[in-house]
Amino acid sequence: MKKRINLVIVGTGPVGMVAALMFKQHFEKVILLERQSKERFLQTHGFTFPIVFTPASIKILKDIGVWDGIKSQRSEFFGVVVHKRIFGKEFEFSSSQKGVYSHWRNHAITKLYERVMEEEIPIYFNARVEDIDFNNKICREANLGGLPFDLLLGADGINSQTRRLMSKAHPDFDEKEFGLTFLDNWYAYRLPSRDVLREKFAGGDRFWASNVFVDNLADHPSEKFRIVTTGMRQPMEEISILIKHSAEVNLQRLKVLNESYFGRFVESKQELDAAWESGYAGRFEQVRAPTFYLNNVLLLGDAAHGFESTGDLINLGIISVGSFYEIYTRQSDLNAALKEYDDTIGEDLRFYAKFSYRRSKEKVAFEVGSIEFAARLGLAKRHPTLFGIYEDDFEFSSYMKAYKRDILKAKLLVFSIPVVLLLLLFLR
């Protein structure tokens, strides 16, 4: 394939850096634009989300030469334990998977950054994209001026400036159709893993797991305070804590609720306060982007299909880059490649985003439970959000086709059980 001249990537998260490393050989010049400062971008503590990389993502990370560095700090991962109160009693529902590991997001970012520097791909920090001329293929950045591009990839996250500019210019969609829906606030921090805390939230010596507590605190039933914890052993034993809370619960009140719950598991209030102060606040939001591209500009990752994540989001972002790369290197015409990607991978991601929205509203228990039940009987694949995407042979489009079929299979299976029982009773 003949090399094109300029590739501009807006956003230097995992998706943006993976894209830069994959496409470098096909462009004479690649640049990355990052709105954060270098210091904030490379901070090693505070942004505490663990990531379980899927086999499909790992293959891509190996191809770009970064996997050995990322896996140098990894923790064994058993699975997901969902804690649910039923009639006042807490029950645990677990879903396990062997041979997978957790990695700190900031460590993965650091190793991707080191690889980008090795490849001498320039990153411009504190970047401000002011405008994109979609017809003449010019990206205007506050300090660099007009940047011509043959292809621009918008990987600039949930609050994507690329998406905002596309919404104003797209001839087929009204600007309001590129919406952003607020779901929940979150706060993330870490605690040392030991004693009762270690036993309850990391499974002790048996396994390291994510624990999902889906009910409000028993002592504060009216205030939304949902917890996801993950036990990590590398580089030290810690518990990653993610708290989801509604807009009505401000950070001051959230700190009080946190103390009422985690205060009994730590050695002192001072230890808890210190851990809390080093934490990080954010928002869960849902992107609605009716299309993923306009002319030679393509949205990827959170910018296109951002949704509340249970580990699938960053993997689907990386996998979608790999899918676009495969199409790009097969198609000689760039516009044809963009359209093919949007009609296939893009359409599948839009379908999956509808599930993720229902998940954020906690309206997926029947779907997930029924598909998992059918999977146990060998009638369906595992649900994507419960380790389906972690299967060795996972390929996004074929899996989404199976997922659509499995939704129907699972519904038929579950609804047929009472019918069969009634028939048996009638025929006795």
Protein Blocks (a to p, Z undefined) as FASTA:
>chain_A
ZZdfbdcdehjafklmmmmmmmmmmpfbdcdddfbdfklmmpcbhjacdcdddfklmmmm
mmnopmmmmmmpccddfbdcddddeehiacddddddehiacddfklmmmmmmmmmmmnop
acdehiacfbdcfknopacdfklopaddfbdcdfebjklfklmmmmmmpmkbcfklmccd
dfbdcdddddddehjlmmmmnopjmbccddddfbdcfklmmbccdddddddfbfbdcddd
dddddfklcfklmmmmmmmmmmmmpmbfklmmmmmmmmccddddddddfbfbehjacceh
jllmgccdehjmmmmmmmmmmmmmmmmmmpmblklmmmmmmmmmmmmmmmmmmmmmmmmn
opammmmmmmmmmmmnopaccdfklomlmpfklcfklmmmmmmmmmmmmmmmmmmmmmmm
mmmmmmZZ
